[in-house]
Amino acid sequence: MSQLRFRPRLFEILRREFTGYNSTSLRRDLLAGITVGAVGLPLALAFGVASGADAAAGLVTAILAGVIIGGLGGASFQISGPTGAMSAVLIVLAQRYGLGGIWTASLLAGLFMLMLGLFRLGRYISFIPSPVIAGFTSGIALIIAIGQLDNVLGVQTPPAENALAKLLGYFSHPVMPDWRALVLAGVVVVSMLVMPRLTRAIPGSLVGLMLAAPLAYFAGWTVPVIGDIPRTILLDQRLTFDAIPWGQLNNLLLPAVSIAALGAIESLLCGSVGATMSGKPLDSNQELIAQGIGNLIIPFFGGVPATAAIARTSVAIKSGAVTRLTSIIHAVGLLLSALVLAPLIGHIPLAALGGVLLVTAWRMNEWESIHFFFNARLKHALAGFAVTMFATAALDLTQAIMIGIAISALIYLRQSATSTAVTHEPIDAAKIQAQGFPITATCPSIHVYYLTGPLFFGSVTTVLEAFETAGDYHSLIVSMRGVPLLDAMGVQAIRQIVEEHRARGGEVSFTALQPTVMDMFQRTGLVELIDPKHIYWSATDAIVELHERRMVAGCPRCDTSGGTCAVLRQARERLAREAEPKRTLAPGSAD
């Protein structure tokens, strides 16, 4: 059924997107596509190298992603391709399993994302807390930066199990940097930092590469360069069905899950940001379907996994993109660059690409969120951020996300448990009178308890302890207006309170149950235990009815103790007055 809904949904998106399309719209798409292509060229080259493949693989990925994912995506503004976040995962995978492992994991990840979209699970990606997202984004930035130190320093160090181990290796085994590589990387870094201050029409990364490559070539510096760029999108090194390592699929499942999770998260986050910037809608499930199809196809051309890219998407929106033709035009521009400029691209030093990635890694960090966490002193958010960041740099991405979510969940449970409070107080007759009820005195055997916050396994102990003094009163009124949810242990706690108080001869009434709480009362049999007549709309209704009942039948506490409370005395006096025969006075007579 989901597959049957795919085509009509895509057609509806395209129909709405291209309604009213004209020559002016085409010019805007053309200009935006060329601009995004200029920005995307150095990034595609750099991320291809950073992924453990080569620059050609990055170009092929950007071209195919621009056409396939951009053409089938869930938004008109999304630009997909190789990204820094994805390269951080792939570099570790390449060290363990080689390019064949990357391609096979990409194939599996594409299948996973396709299933997420077909089963319409896109909205659940948004359940990941923002500190976790900021944490693994910063962790990925660390991986990218550390992974480029060899290129920037002009050295070759042994591979390490993870980024932190790689970083420690520079201190345990100091290296002698190549000053020429440092100069080339510095030229690019300075260009990327200075150009936005002068003009945003020309990408600083492109300017940096255009300065660094001629400098290295004409100065005769012997530094590692990109090398030959094939003038085709069908690379010699690519995935084929015969080359799929069927025996290693079990080992590649977890990396594939990491790639799928990262691709889904980054694409939908990019779509959310783009939707806010452009005011255009995003169909999250359609976007996942497109990402899945793209990553199923790209490995067979020799590319690396792709995902939506926030930097390129924001450039497209700011450049006036109207439809998804911007993505396709940017892909065509990259293809023409590969065909025409391949000899020149091959002379770009790897140190220059390293400079591009260093600045990109710095800009990847969600600085606005990080500053907010620090300035607001949100300790729980900072803890989730820090744990996820270091876990991302030291472990697998999927493990880091799960650890971050677990930490966030524990912090949330603790906050929820401490937010649950129980207060209790005797009835204030003045408040009841102010609502129009004729109660001049209150019965001391009636007591009101106010529950606030979720009643779940983390807060049950707090609630039960608050009811330890309930035996001092006969009639308990439990107001649950401030209780948004109730779990199984919360139900057991309420059952325990009711049964223990009834065993002492008392009665318990409940008021102001929210719909979700009332549903739990009905499903778990609490309504039958309590009796529906003891469930009221408000505490005032319960108080008034209990007092009226005492006026008629007396106070149960007083009747058993032999005493007489003020309410009962007033009730008896009122009944006595009502029972007196009324005298009829003759006209003109004196009373």
BAZA-712042 format. One line per field, with one value per residue (C-alpha): residue number from 1; residue in three letters; x, y, z. Coordinates in steps of 0.02 Angstrom, whole numbers, m for minus. Each point is the difference from the previous one (the first is absolute). Layout:
num <- NUM; ... .
residu <- ALA; ... .
x <- X; ... .
y <- Y; ... .
z <- Z; ... .
END
This chain:
num <- 1; 2; 3; 4; 5; 6; 7; 8; 9; 10; 11; 12; 13; 14; 15; 16; 17; 18; 19; 20; 21; 22; 23; 24; 25; 26; 27; 28; 29; 30; 31; 32; 33; 34; 35; 36; 37; 38; 39; 40; 41; 42; 43; 44; 45; 46; 47; 48; 49; 50; 51; 52; 53; 54; 55; 56; 57; 58; 59; 60; 61; 62; 63; 64; 65; 66; 67; 68; 69; 70; 71; 72; 73; 74; 75; 76; 77; 78; 79; 80; 81; 82; 83; 84; 85; 86; 87; 88; 89; 90; 91; 92; 93; 94; 95; 96; 97; 98; 99; 100; 101; 102; 103; 104; 105; 106; 107; 108; 109; 110; 111; 112; 113; 114; 115; 116; 117; 118; 119; 120; 121; 122; 123; 124; 125; 126; 127; 128; 129; 130; 131; 132; 133; 134; 135; 136; 137; 138; 139; 140; 141; 142; 143; 144; 145; 146; 147; 148; 149; 150; 151; 152; 153; 154; 155; 156; 157; 158; 159; 160; 161; 162; 163; 164; 165; 166; 167; 168; 169; 170; 171; 172; 173; 174; 175; 176; 177; 178; 179; 180; 181; 182; 183; 184; 185; 186; 187; 188; 189; 190; 191; 192; 193; 194; 195; 196; 197; 198; 199; 200; 201; 202; 203; 204; 205; 206; 207; 208; 209; 210; 211; 212; 213; 214; 215; 216; 217; 218; 219; 220; 221; 222; 223; 224; 225; 226; 227; 228; 229; 230; 231; 232; 233; 234; 235; 236; 237; 238; 239; 240; 241; 242; 243; 244; 245; 246; 247; 248; 249; 250; 251; 252; 253; 254; 255; 256; 257; 258; 259; 260; 261; 262; 263; 264; 265; 266; 267; 268; 269; 270; 271; 272; 273; 274; 275; 276; 277; 278; 279; 280; 281; 282; 283; 284; 285; 286; 287; 288; 289; 290; 291; 292; 293; 294; 295; 296; 297; 298; 299; 300; 301; 302; 303; 304; 305; 306; 307; 308; 309; 310; 311; 312; 313; 314; 315; 316; 317; 318; 319; 320; 321; 322; 323; 324; 325; 326; 327; 328; 329; 330; 331; 332; 333; 334; 335; 336; 337; 338; 339; 340; 341; 342; 343; 344; 345; 346; 347; 348; 349; 350; 351; 352; 353; 354; 355; 356; 357; 358; 359; 360; 361; 362; 363; 364; 365; 366; 367; 368; 369; 370; 371; 372; 373; 374; 375; 376; 377; 378; 379; 380; 381; 382; 383; 384; 385; 386; 387; 388; 389; 390; 391; 392; 393; 394; 395; 396; 397; 398; 399; 400; 401; 402; 403; 404; 405; 406; 407; 408; 409; 410; 411; 412; 413; 414; 415; 416; 417; 418; 419; 420; 421; 422; 423; 424; 425; 426; 427; 428; 429; 430; 431; 432; 433; 434; 435; 436; 437; 438; 439; 440; 441; 442; 443; 444; 445; 446; 447; 448; 449; 450; 451; 452; 453; 454; 455; 456; 457; 458; 459; 460; 461; 462; 463; 464; 465; 466; 467; 468; 469; 470; 471; 472; 473; 474; 475; 476; 477; 478; 479; 480; 481; 482; 483; 484; 485; 486; 487; 488; 489; 490; 491; 492; 493; 494; 495; 496; 497; 498; 499; 500; 501; 502; 503; 504; 505; 506; 507; 508; 509; 510; 511; 512; 513; 514; 515; 516; 517; 518; 519; 520; 521; 522; 523; 524; 525; 526; 527; 528; 529; 530; 531; 532; 533; 534; 535; 536; 537; 538; 539; 540; 541; 542; 543; 544; 545; 546; 547; 548; 549; 550; 551; 552; 553; 554; 555; 556; 557; 558; 559; 560; 561; 562; 563; 564; 565; 566; 567; 568; 569; 570; 571; 572; 573; 574; 575; 576; 577; 578; 579; 580; 581; 582; 583; 584; 585; 586; 587; 588; 589; 590; 591 .
residu <- MET; SER; GLN; LEU; ARG; PHE; ARG; PRO; ARG; LEU; PHE; GLU; ILE; LEU; ARG; ARG; GLU; PHE; THR; GLY; TYR; ASN; SER; THR; SER; LEU; ARG; ARG; ASP; LEU; LEU; ALA; GLY; ILE; THR; VAL; GLY; ALA; VAL; GLY; LEU; PRO; LEU; ALA; LEU; ALA; PHE; GLY; VAL; ALA; SER; GLY; ALA; ASP; ALA; ALA; ALA; GLY; LEU; VAL; THR; ALA; ILE; LEU; ALA; GLY; VAL; ILE; ILE; GLY; GLY; LEU; GLY; GLY; ALA; SER; PHE; GLN; ILE; SER; GLY; PRO; THR; GLY; ALA; MET; SER; ALA; VAL; LEU; ILE; VAL; LEU; ALA; GLN; ARG; TYR; GLY; LEU; GLY; GLY; ILE; TRP; THR; ALA; SER; LEU; LEU; ALA; GLY; LEU; PHE; MET; LEU; MET; LEU; GLY; LEU; PHE; ARG; LEU; GLY; ARG; TYR; ILE; SER; PHE; ILE; PRO; SER; PRO; VAL; ILE; ALA; GLY; PHE; THR; SER; GLY; ILE; ALA; LEU; ILE; ILE; ALA; ILE; GLY; GLN; LEU; ASP; ASN; VAL; LEU; GLY; VAL; GLN; THR; PRO; PRO; ALA; GLU; ASN; ALA; LEU; ALA; LYS; LEU; LEU; GLY; TYR; PHE; SER; HIS; PRO; VAL; MET; PRO; ASP; TRP; ARG; ALA; LEU; VAL; LEU; ALA; GLY; VAL; VAL; VAL; VAL; SER; MET; LEU; VAL; MET; PRO; ARG; LEU; THR; ARG; ALA; ILE; PRO; GLY; SER; LEU; VAL; GLY; LEU; MET; LEU; ALA; ALA; PRO; LEU; ALA; TYR; PHE; ALA; GLY; TRP; THR; VAL; PRO; VAL; ILE; GLY; ASP; ILE; PRO; ARG; THR; ILE; LEU; LEU; ASP; GLN; ARG; LEU; THR; PHE; ASP; ALA; ILE; PRO; TRP; GLY; GLN; LEU; ASN; ASN; LEU; LEU; LEU; PRO; ALA; VAL; SER; ILE; ALA; ALA; LEU; GLY; ALA; ILE; GLU; SER; LEU; LEU; CYS; GLY; SER; VAL; GLY; ALA; THR; MET; SER; GLY; LYS; PRO; LEU; ASP; SER; ASN; GLN; GLU; LEU; ILE; ALA; GLN; GLY; ILE; GLY; ASN; LEU; ILE; ILE; PRO; PHE; PHE; GLY; GLY; VAL; PRO; ALA; THR; ALA; ALA; ILE; ALA; ARG; THR; SER; VAL; ALA; ILE; LYS; SER; GLY; ALA; VAL; THR; ARG; LEU; THR; SER; ILE; ILE; HIS; ALA; VAL; GLY; LEU; LEU; LEU; SER; ALA; LEU; VAL; LEU; ALA; PRO; LEU; ILE; GLY; HIS; ILE; PRO; LEU; ALA; ALA; LEU; GLY; GLY; VAL; LEU; LEU; VAL; THR; ALA; TRP; ARG; MET; ASN; GLU; TRP; GLU; SER; ILE; HIS; PHE; PHE; PHE; ASN; ALA; ARG; LEU; LYS; HIS; ALA; LEU; ALA; GLY; PHE; ALA; VAL; THR; MET; PHE; ALA; THR; ALA; ALA; LEU; ASP; LEU; THR; GLN; ALA; ILE; MET; ILE; GLY; ILE; ALA; ILE; SER; ALA; LEU; ILE; TYR; LEU; ARG; GLN; SER; ALA; THR; SER; THR; ALA; VAL; THR; HIS; GLU; PRO; ILE; ASP; ALA; ALA; LYS; ILE; GLN; ALA; GLN; GLY; PHE; PRO; ILE; THR; ALA; THR; CYS; PRO; SER; ILE; HIS; VAL; TYR; TYR; LEU; THR; GLY; PRO; LEU; PHE; PHE; GLY; SER; VAL; THR; THR; VAL; LEU; GLU; ALA; PHE; GLU; THR; ALA; GLY; ASP; TYR; HIS; SER; LEU; ILE; VAL; SER; MET; ARG; GLY; VAL; PRO; LEU; LEU; ASP; ALA; MET; GLY; VAL; GLN; ALA; ILE; ARG; GLN; ILE; VAL; GLU; GLU; HIS; ARG; ALA; ARG; GLY; GLY; GLU; VAL; SER; PHE; THR; ALA; LEU; GLN; PRO; THR; VAL; MET; ASP; MET; PHE; GLN; ARG; THR; GLY; LEU; VAL; GLU; LEU; ILE; ASP; PRO; LYS; HIS; ILE; TYR; TRP; SER; ALA; THR; ASP; ALA; ILE; VAL; GLU; LEU; HIS; GLU; ARG; ARG; MET; VAL; ALA; GLY; CYS; PRO; ARG; CYS; ASP; THR; SER; GLY; GLY; THR; CYS; ALA; VAL; LEU; ARG; GLN; ALA; ARG; GLU; ARG; LEU; ALA; ARG; GLU; ALA; GLU; PRO; LYS; ARG; THR; LEU; ALA; PRO; GLY; SER; ALA; ASP .
x <- 0; 142; 78; m165; m10; 176; m32; m160; 81; 153; m108; m102; 159; 65; m167; m10; 184; m7; m169; 26; 179; 64; 157; 36; m3; 116; 127; m3; 25; 141; 93; m25; 58; 161; 33; m27; 111; 142; m20; m21; 150; 138; m109; m35; 186; 47; m135; 43; 179; m55; m114; 146; m36; 63; m52; m81; m115; m54; m39; m99; m99; m44; m52; m111; m73; m44; m98; m75; m29; m34; m124; m95; 17; m133; 43; 41; 151; 102; 176; 79; 175; 151; 10; 125; m110; m11; 186; 37; m91; 70; 184; m9; m97; 128; 143; m87; m82; 65; m103; m100; m60; m51; m99; m87; m43; m68; m109; m71; m22; m95; m116; m26; m41; m117; m96; m7; m82; m119; m60; m19; 117; 81; m78; 82; 172; m48; m9; 189; 37; 89; 149; 31; m9; 119; 114; 21; 15; 147; 69; m7; 87; 139; 16; 12; 128; 109; m14; 73; 151; 110; m41; 17; 165; 65; 38; m56; m43; m65; m190; m87; m157; m87; 27; 53; 129; 63; 16; 95; 119; 64; 52; 71; 97; 35; 18; 94; m124; 34; m3; m59; m157; m33; 15; m121; m126; 20; m36; m166; m47; 36; m98; m151; 4; 31; m107; m169; 49; 35; m135; m111; m22; 161; 30; 155; 43; 5; 110; 116; 22; 28; 141; 78; 9; 98; 112; 52; 16; 104; 106; 45; m51; m9; m158; m137; m137; m171; 64; m92; m187; m92; m110; m148; m127; 22; 163; 112; m7; m184; m117; m61; m117; 141; 110; m124; 84; m147; 101; 32; m180; m20; 153; m65; m176; 47; 100; m148; m117; 119; 0; m190; m26; 119; m72; m178; 39; 107; m121; m152; 90; 59; m179; m66; 125; m35; m189; 21; 113; m104; m176; m27; m58; 102; m73; 115; m52; 21; 172; 52; m63; 107; 153; m24; m15; 151; 111; m56; 59; 156; 115; m20; 82; 142; m67; m14; m158; m89; m117; m78; 126; m49; 138; m46; m187; 13; 101; m136; m137; 97; 38; m185; m31; m181; m10; 102; 70; 131; 68; 2; 84; 133; 33; 16; 122; 106; m2; 60; 136; 59; 3; 82; 106; 60; 184; 1; m95; 129; 136; m92; 108; m76; 61; m114; m148; 50; m15; m175; m50; 76; m107; m150; 21; 6; m157; m91; m15; m170; 76; m166; m66; 165; 4; m181; 38; 147; m80; m159; 104; m104; 102; m105; 19; 188; 18; m93; 101; 170; m33; m65; 144; 136; m94; m13; 187; 46; m136; m116; m128; m148; 71; 29; m179; m69; 112; m53; m184; 21; 85; m135; m137; 76; 14; m179; m62; 91; m73; m173; 14; 55; m136; m136; m66; m140; m72; m147; m103; m163; m150; m11; m183; 27; 57; m152; m116; 84; m58; m181; m21; m81; 134; 43; 103; 99; 12; 176; m16; 5; 172; 58; 159; 66; 108; 108; 113; 8; m41; 119; 128; 124; m121; m102; 104; m25; m188; m16; 104; m113; m153; 75; m100; m163; m57; m35; m151; m156; m38; 142; m25; 144; 11; 95; m24; 189; 37; 29; 38; m13; 98; m21; 92; m100; m160; 64; 42; m176; m74; 109; m54; m185; 7; 103; m113; m158; 75; 9; m186; 24; m52; 97; m64; 92; m26; 53; 69; 78; m57; 159; m9; m186; 37; 126; m128; m124; 123; 75; m163; 31; m170; m87; 109; m32; m182; m47; m101; 166; 76; m42; 30; 81; 53; m137; m135; 69; 12; m178; m74; 93; m63; m178; 11; 59; m144; m119; 86; 125; 190; 71; 151; m105; m125; 138; 95; m150; 39; m93; 84; m54; m69; m111; m63; m42; m87; m105; m47; m48; m106; m84; m45; m70; m104; m83; m182; m19; m126; m120; m26; m169; m4; 45; 52; 165; 133 .
y <- 0; 119; m32; 36; 168; 49; 52; 100; 90; 48; 56; 109; 80; 35; 68; 122; 49; 39; 86; 170; m37; 121; 70; 111; m151; m93; 143; m1; m188; 13; 135; m92; m163; 77; 81; m161; m92; 123; m27; m187; m37; 20; m82; m150; m22; 21; m116; m133; m3; 13; m151; m115; m4; 133; 167; m84; m100; 162; 80; m151; m1; 184; m17; m153; 62; 167; m87; m153; 59; 179; m57; m119; 93; 63; 184; 119; 76; m152; m22; m169; m66; m59; 85; 22; m92; m152; 3; m14; m166; m63; 30; m126; m122; 17; m40; m161; m65; 104; 78; m161; 18; 181; m45; m149; 95; 142; m126; m67; 175; 52; m148; 48; 181; m54; m109; 142; 109; m132; m42; 186; 5; 166; 98; m110; 66; 164; m89; 11; 139; 156; m19; m173; 69; 143; m123; m122; 144; 67; m176; m20; 168; m66; m157; 103; 121; m136; m103; 144; 33; m114; 96; 170; m45; m90; m160; m181; m80; m176; m22; m9; m82; 167; 187; 23; m138; 83; 167; m80; m76; 173; 30; m173; m1; 182; 37; 132; 100; 48; 190; m1; m98; 120; 149; m74; m45; 174; 84; m92; 31; 187; 9; m85; 116; 162; m20; 4; 170; 66; m87; m151; m13; m102; m150; 23; m185; 14; 155; m89; m149; 114; 85; m153; m111; 125; 44; m182; m31; 153; m7; m180; m65; m188; m27; m133; 51; m67; m85; m51; 35; m120; 89; m113; m33; m188; m28; m150; m36; m27; m126; m146; m140; m125; 105; 11; m82; m111; m82; 166; 64; m37; 107; 141; 7; 114; 122; m1; 46; 142; 65; m14; 86; 141; 19; 7; 118; 119; 2; 36; 129; 84; m7; 76; 144; 24; 0; 138; 103; m19; m15; m155; m169; m158; m174; m96; m173; 43; 72; m164; m97; 109; m17; m188; m16; 112; m98; m162; 59; 105; m144; m83; 155; 6; 138; 11; 19; 165; 103; 172; 138; 151; 111; m30; 4; 169; 68; m59; 84; 162; m1; 2; m183; m32; m187; m160; 45; 95; m165; m76; 153; m2; m184; 39; 140; m120; m125; 133; 50; m180; m16; 168; 38; m175; 35; 156; m82; m139; 125; 58; m41; m112; 126; 130; m119; m28; 187; m2; m139; 83; 155; m107; m100; 159; 67; m166; 26; 63; 149; 85; m152; m24; 182; m15; m154; 87; 171; m75; m118; m149; m135; m142; 63; 26; m176; m76; 107; m43; m187; m14; 101; m106; m161; 49; 33; m160; m123; m45; 133; m113; m40; 186; 43; m138; 54; 181; m47; m111; 140; 123; m123; m27; 187; 23; m137; 81; 170; m73; m93; 156; 104; m110; 77; m37; 135; m16; 121; 13; 76; 190; 45; 178; m65; m112; 144; 111; m125; 20; m151; 25; m82; 99; m135; m148; m177; m37; m182; 54; 35; 46; m64; 85; m104; 91; m78; m171; m149; m135; m121; 139; 100; m137; 3; 187; m18; m147; 90; 153; m108; m72; 127; m39; m108; 160; 36; m97; 72; 32; 105; m27; 136; m61; 149; 22; m182; m17; m186; m159; m161; m176; 35; 159; m102; m122; 146; 70; m172; m17; 171; m40; m176; 51; 148; m104; m129; 139; 35; 155; 49; 72; 110; 58; 159; 87; m152; 45; m105; m106; m33; m41; m122; m90; m3; m86; m122; m58; m18; 148; 73; m157; m4; 182; 4; 130; 100; 40; 78; 186; 138; 113; m2; 127; m118; m138; 113; 64; m173; m71; 141; m21; m184; 38; 121; m142; m155; 75; m6; m178; 52; 84; m143; m125; 110; 64; 181; 136; 114; 175; m57; m130; 125; 125; m137; m52; 180; 30; m158; 50; 172; m76; m121; 138; 38; 171; 119; 100; 177; 87; 162; 148; m106; 21; m137 .
z <- 0; 41; m171; m83; 89; m53; m180; 26; 148; m103; m145; 117; 70; m176; m60; 145; m20; m186; m4; m79; m52; m134; m80; 149; 114; m118; 3; 190; 5; m127; 98; 166; m77; m67; 169; 96; m124; 33; 187; m16; m112; 131; 132; m110; m34; 183; 70; m128; 63; 182; m21; m34; m187; m120; m74; m151; 115; 84; m168; m61; 163; m14; m182; 24; 164; m80; m138; 87; 179; m52; m131; 114; 166; 117; m19; m142; 88; 58; m71; 35; m21; 101; 169; 139; 123; m114; m38; 186; 5; m166; 39; 143; m109; m140; 119; 55; m158; m146; m139; m21; 179; m30; m155; 79; 159; m109; m93; 164; 70; m155; 26; 183; m43; m138; 124; 126; m131; m68; 176; 36; 149; m44; 142; 132; m46; 84; 168; 19; 128; m62; 122; m75; m177; 45; 88; m142; m125; 101; 16; m188; m19; 112; m106; m161; 71; 76; m159; m102; 110; m105; m159; 82; 84; m155; 95; m2; 167; 34; m1; 169; 67; 28; m9; 181; m17; m159; 92; 145; m128; m48; 180; 35; m165; m48; m186; m99; m105; m181; m3; m181; 45; 145; m117; m127; 135; 75; m167; m12; 182; m15; m164; 78; 150; m95; m157; 89; 70; m175; m103; 12; m187; m17; 116; 107; m16; m190; 9; 121; m114; m151; 97; 80; m154; m111; 147; 24; m188; m48; 158; m43; 169; 11; 100; m15; m122; m49; m157; m157; m7; m118; m126; 35; 136; m15; 95; m26; 186; 41; 76; m104; 51; m16; 115; 144; 151; 49; 137; 87; 1; 185; 38; m111; 73; 145; m110; m121; 143; 46; m179; m13; 168; m43; m175; 65; 143; m101; m147; 107; 106; m160; m64; 160; m9; m185; 27; 129; m114; m157; 69; m109; 64; 26; m20; 117; m58; m184; 41; 83; m151; m114; 112; 3; m189; m28; 118; m79; m172; 37; 55; m171; m77; 125; 112; 189; 106; m19; 106; m3; 35; 104; m71; m182; 36; 86; m147; m120; 101; 20; m187; m42; m43; m50; m36; 7; m171; 101; 64; m174; m77; 137; m41; m187; 43; 102; m144; m123; 123; 10; m190; m37; 154; 44; m43; 109; 143; 5; 52; 158; 152; 135; 128; m81; 13; 182; 28; m75; 119; 154; m26; m45; 160; 103; m83; 22; 187; 54; 89; 32; 94; 92; 57; 56; 106; 82; 25; 72; 108; m55; 87; m68; m179; 22; 69; m148; m121; 75; 18; m179; m72; 80; m35; m184; m10; 92; m52; m142; m46; 38; 171; 31; m45; 111; 145; m22; m6; 153; 98; m54; 48; 173; 28; m58; 116; 146; m40; m22; 166; 94; m83; 74; 162; 123; 110; 119; 102; 95; m87; m1; 27; m64; m169; m14; 47; m130; m131; 55; 115; 174; 106; 156; 85; m62; 63; 66; m54; m185; m71; m175; m83; m157; m119; m128; m130; m83; 110; m62; 67; 38; 109; 84; 160; 20; m17; 121; 131; m13; 42; 160; 103; m91; 147; 100; m110; m48; m173; m123; m156; m123; m133; m155; m113; m10; m44; m189; m5; 101; m25; 68; 163; 22; m16; 132; 115; m14; 31; 155; 67; m26; 75; 152; 38; m18; 117; 131; m28; m108; m175; m148; m140; m156; m98; m162; m92; m167; m150; m7; 187; m8; m140; 112; 142; m115; m80; 165; 99; 117; m45; 63; 158; 42; m59; m132; 129; 87; m157; m16; m124; 131; 181; 40; m63; 111; 153; m18; m25; 150; 110; m61; 37; 177; 26; m35; 70; 120; 6; m3; 103; 134; 6; 36; 122; 96; m33; m93; m126; m47; m167; 82; 130; m137; m99; 150; 40; m181; m5; 164; m67; m158; 104; 105; m51; m79; 82; m106; 66; m13; m97; 109; 148; 87; m1 .
END
